[in-house]
């Protein structure tokens, strides 16, 4: 299934960071994870939407602060 990753950015609003095919194992793993790593950056998943018309899953994410204290 095609999965679209959207980041909620306070300055830019919603922006797409990824669009690719996921296999059923990756989609099923969403039941057990709260965080995703994409292009070397960590994001927290907020919610998902199954867009039946477009045949895709859309995930809303927020970027995590990875700075070391």
KARAWO-V524761 format. One record per residue. N is the residue number from 0. PHI is phi in degrees with one decimal (NA if undefined). PSI is psi in whole degrees, -180 to 180 (* if undefined). D_CENTER is the distance of its C-alpha to the mean C-alpha in Angstrom with 2 decimals. Layout:
N	PHI	PSI	D_CENTER
N	PHI	PSI	D_CENTER
//
This chain:
0	NA	146	13.71
1	-76.5	131	11.79
2	-122.0	128	7.98
3	-108.4	128	6.79
4	-105.3	124	3.79
5	-118.5	135	5.84
6	-104.7	134	7.21
7	-88.8	109	10.09
8	-113.2	124	12.95
9	-60.8	-26	16.38
10	-91.4	-39	18.27
11	-107.7	-1	16.55
12	75.3	-143	14.84
13	-86.6	134	11.71
14	-141.0	142	10.93
15	-81.7	131	9.04
16	-113.9	-14	8.19
17	-159.4	150	7.78
18	-152.6	108	9.45
19	-156.7	168	10.95
20	-80.4	133	12.62
21	-113.8	144	11.65
22	-84.2	171	14.73
23	-63.7	-30	15.56
24	-66.2	-44	15.57
25	-64.9	-42	11.95
26	-65.2	-42	11.08
27	-63.3	-31	13.84
28	-66.6	-18	12.63
29	-61.8	-20	9.92
30	-68.9	-19	13.22
31	-117.0	-3	14.05
32	-122.3	153	11.26
33	-116.8	-12	9.93
34	-129.7	147	8.59
35	-128.1	146	6.84
36	-109.6	122	8.94
37	-134.3	127	8.32
38	53.1	38	11.65
39	78.9	4	13.28
40	-114.7	146	11.35
41	-99.6	137	9.99
42	-131.5	148	7.31
43	-98.2	135	7.82
44	-81.2	133	6.01
45	-100.6	-49	8.41
46	-162.9	166	8.60
47	-131.4	153	8.13
48	-135.4	128	10.64
49	-90.1	112	12.60
50	-93.2	95	14.25
51	-65.0	-39	17.45
52	-61.0	-40	19.19
53	-92.0	-10	16.80
54	66.6	43	16.11
55	-145.7	159	12.33
56	-105.5	129	9.39
57	-113.6	124	7.23
58	-111.4	131	4.28
59	-96.3	128	5.43
60	-127.1	160	5.06
61	-127.2	142	8.40
62	-74.7	136	9.87
63	-88.1	150	12.28
64	-84.0	113	15.86
65	-99.1	15	16.92
66	-71.3	138	20.51
67	-83.0	136	23.27
68	-78.9	*	25.88
//
